[in-house]
């Protein structure tokens, strides 16, 4: 199994996680 990820793919996943985390933080503030 090759673990070669395109830089764009990796960044996309990371930013998706960050957005989800920010949304969770906003939800917890309410």
N, C-alpha and C positions, 0 to 999 in steps of 0.2 A: 504494500500500500504506500503510495507516494503522498508525502505530507507537504507538497509544494502548493502554497496558496498564492494567488495573485495579490499584490499589495492592495489593490482596490477591493478585492473580496474581503480581505482581513479587516480593512478599515470600515467597510460597510457593516460587518458583524459587530465590531467594537462600538461604533456609533449607535447601532440599534440597541445594544445593551445599555449604553449611557442614557439614551432617550427613555428607555423603560425605567431605569433607575431614577431619573429625574421625575418622571411621572409618578413613581411610587412615593418619592419624597414629598411631592406636592400633595398627594393623597393623604399622607400621614399628618401633614400640617393641619388639615381641616378638622 
